[in-house]
Amino acid sequence: MKRKIVNKYFRYKPKRYQGWVSDDNYLKNFSVVRRWAIMHYELKSFSELELMFFLYSEKLFTRKVIREQTNFMSWDSQLLNRLIDGGFIYTWRKGGWGNSEIFDLTHKGKKMINSIYKKLNGIEPIPSSERRNKAFRKNAPFHQKTLAKAIINFNEEYKQRPSLE
């Protein structure tokens, strides 16, 4: 009987894959939700959205708080004025006689950030009808059509998620 020669150095061992499984993976779709929010709410830049995220947790705030937060953001002197003109921030108390001007988020601003959080946490999908989303219109520019494809992928993933209730 002939012996089988076994090469002990080159034995095949199947590798076991252990990926990181996390329930908190909602930031992987942040770029799609961010781009949709900037387009839907007609914001000029991502810095406006970043500032709104910060101010959402603040109750009342002054220009000093906004200046401190925007120190490390891209420089934009009209950022606060655009948010006030857009209806996202309103003057809660006018300044004068030693009192500083105090601002607060409007209902529109709070609703915008709350809607973004719901989409990131998987509670509601991004709208995919022509009436509610500009990216799905027939005359949409190319960058909005690519966003529409990403939104479709996001919504398909949303349907496959387990219910939070």
C-alpha positions as CSV (number, residue, x, y, z in Angstrom):
1,M,0.0,0.0,0.0
2,K,1.3,3.4,-1.0
3,R,1.4,6.2,1.5
4,K,-0.2,9.5,0.7
5,I,2.2,12.4,0.8
6,V,0.7,15.3,2.6
7,N,2.4,18.7,2.4
8,K,1.9,20.1,5.8
9,Y,2.9,23.6,4.9
10,F,0.2,24.3,2.2
11,R,-3.0,22.9,3.7
12,Y,-6.0,24.8,2.6
13,K,-8.0,26.2,5.5
14,P,-11.1,28.2,4.8
15,K,-10.9,31.6,6.3
16,R,-13.6,32.7,8.6
17,Y,-14.9,36.2,8.0
18,Q,-16.0,38.2,11.0
19,G,-17.3,41.6,10.0
20,W,-18.3,44.3,12.3
21,V,-22.0,44.1,12.9
22,S,-23.6,47.3,14.3
23,D,-27.1,48.6,14.6
24,D,-25.8,52.2,14.4
25,N,-24.9,52.3,10.7
26,Y,-27.2,55.1,9.8
27,L,-24.4,57.5,8.8
28,K,-23.6,55.4,5.8
29,N,-26.4,57.0,3.9
30,F,-25.7,60.5,5.3
31,S,-24.4,61.8,2.0
32,V,-27.6,60.9,0.1
33,V,-29.8,62.4,2.8
34,R,-27.6,65.5,3.1
35,R,-27.7,66.1,-0.7
36,W,-31.5,65.5,-0.7
37,A,-32.0,68.0,2.2
38,I,-29.9,70.7,0.5
39,M,-31.8,70.3,-2.7
40,H,-35.3,70.0,-1.1
41,Y,-35.0,72.9,1.4
42,E,-33.0,75.1,-1.1
43,L,-30.0,75.6,1.0
44,K,-26.9,77.1,-0.6
45,S,-24.2,74.9,1.1
46,F,-23.5,72.1,3.5
47,S,-22.3,74.6,6.1
48,E,-25.8,75.9,6.4
49,L,-27.0,72.4,7.2
50,E,-24.1,71.8,9.6
51,L,-25.0,75.0,11.5
52,M,-28.7,73.9,11.6
53,F,-27.7,70.6,13.1
54,F,-25.7,72.4,15.8
55,L,-28.5,74.9,16.6
56,Y,-31.2,72.2,16.8
57,S,-29.8,71.2,20.2
58,E,-29.5,74.7,21.4
59,K,-32.6,76.3,22.8
60,L,-31.9,80.0,22.3
61,F,-28.6,81.3,20.9
62,T,-26.8,84.6,20.2
63,R,-24.5,85.7,17.4
64,K,-21.6,84.9,19.6
65,V,-22.6,81.2,19.7
66,I,-23.0,81.2,15.9
67,R,-19.6,82.9,15.5
68,E,-17.9,80.3,17.7
69,Q,-19.5,77.4,15.8
70,T,-18.7,78.8,12.3
71,N,-15.0,79.5,13.2
72,F,-13.9,76.1,11.8
73,M,-16.4,76.1,8.9
74,S,-15.9,77.6,5.5
75,W,-16.0,81.3,5.8
76,D,-19.3,82.8,4.9
77,S,-20.3,86.2,6.2
78,Q,-24.0,85.9,5.0
79,L,-24.7,82.5,6.5
80,L,-26.9,83.7,9.3
81,N,-28.7,86.2,7.1
82,R,-29.5,83.6,4.5
83,L,-30.9,81.3,7.2
84,I,-33.1,84.1,8.6
85,D,-34.2,85.1,5.1
86,G,-34.9,81.4,4.3
87,G,-37.2,81.2,7.3
88,F,-35.1,78.7,9.3
89,I,-34.1,81.1,12.1
90,Y,-36.0,84.0,13.7
91,T,-35.2,86.8,16.1
92,W,-36.5,85.8,19.5
93,R,-35.5,89.1,21.2
94,K,-34.1,92.2,19.6
95,G,-30.9,93.6,20.9
96,G,-30.4,96.9,22.5
97,W,-29.6,98.7,25.7
98,G,-27.0,96.1,26.9
99,N,-29.1,93.1,25.7
100,S,-27.7,91.0,22.9
101,E,-30.0,89.8,20.1
102,I,-31.3,86.2,20.7
103,F,-32.3,83.8,18.0
104,D,-34.3,80.6,17.8
105,L,-35.1,78.0,15.1
106,T,-38.4,78.4,13.4
107,H,-40.9,75.6,13.1
108,K,-39.6,75.1,9.5
109,G,-36.0,74.7,10.7
110,K,-37.0,72.3,13.5
111,K,-39.1,70.2,11.1
112,M,-36.3,70.1,8.6
113,I,-33.7,68.7,11.1
114,N,-36.3,66.3,12.6
115,S,-37.1,65.0,9.1
116,I,-33.4,64.4,8.4
117,Y,-33.0,62.5,11.6
118,K,-36.1,60.3,10.8
119,K,-34.6,59.4,7.4
120,L,-31.2,58.6,8.9
121,N,-32.7,56.4,11.6
122,G,-34.9,54.6,9.1
123,I,-38.2,55.8,10.3
124,E,-39.3,57.3,7.0
125,P,-38.1,57.0,3.4
126,I,-37.0,59.8,1.1
127,P,-40.0,60.8,-1.1
128,S,-39.6,59.4,-4.7
129,S,-42.5,61.1,-6.5
130,E,-42.1,63.9,-9.0
131,R,-44.5,66.1,-7.0
132,R,-42.5,65.8,-3.7
133,N,-38.9,65.5,-5.0
134,K,-37.3,67.6,-7.7
135,A,-34.7,65.0,-8.5
136,F,-37.4,62.7,-10.1
137,R,-38.7,65.3,-12.5
138,K,-38.1,64.7,-16.2
139,N,-36.3,68.0,-16.7
140,A,-34.0,67.5,-13.7
141,P,-30.2,68.2,-14.3
142,F,-27.7,65.3,-14.4
143,H,-26.6,65.7,-10.7
144,Q,-30.2,65.4,-9.5
145,K,-30.8,62.3,-11.7
146,T,-27.8,60.6,-10.1
147,L,-29.2,61.6,-6.7
148,A,-32.5,60.1,-7.8
149,K,-30.7,56.7,-8.3
150,A,-29.1,56.9,-4.9
151,I,-32.5,57.8,-3.4
152,I,-34.0,54.7,-5.0
153,N,-31.2,52.5,-3.5
154,F,-31.8,54.2,-0.1
155,N,-35.5,53.5,-0.2
156,E,-34.9,49.8,-1.2
157,E,-32.6,49.4,1.7
158,Y,-35.3,51.2,3.9
159,K,-37.9,48.6,2.9
160,Q,-35.5,45.8,3.9
161,R,-34.9,47.2,7.4
162,P,-36.7,45.7,10.3
163,S,-39.5,47.8,11.9
164,L,-38.5,49.9,14.9
165,E,-41.9,49.4,16.5
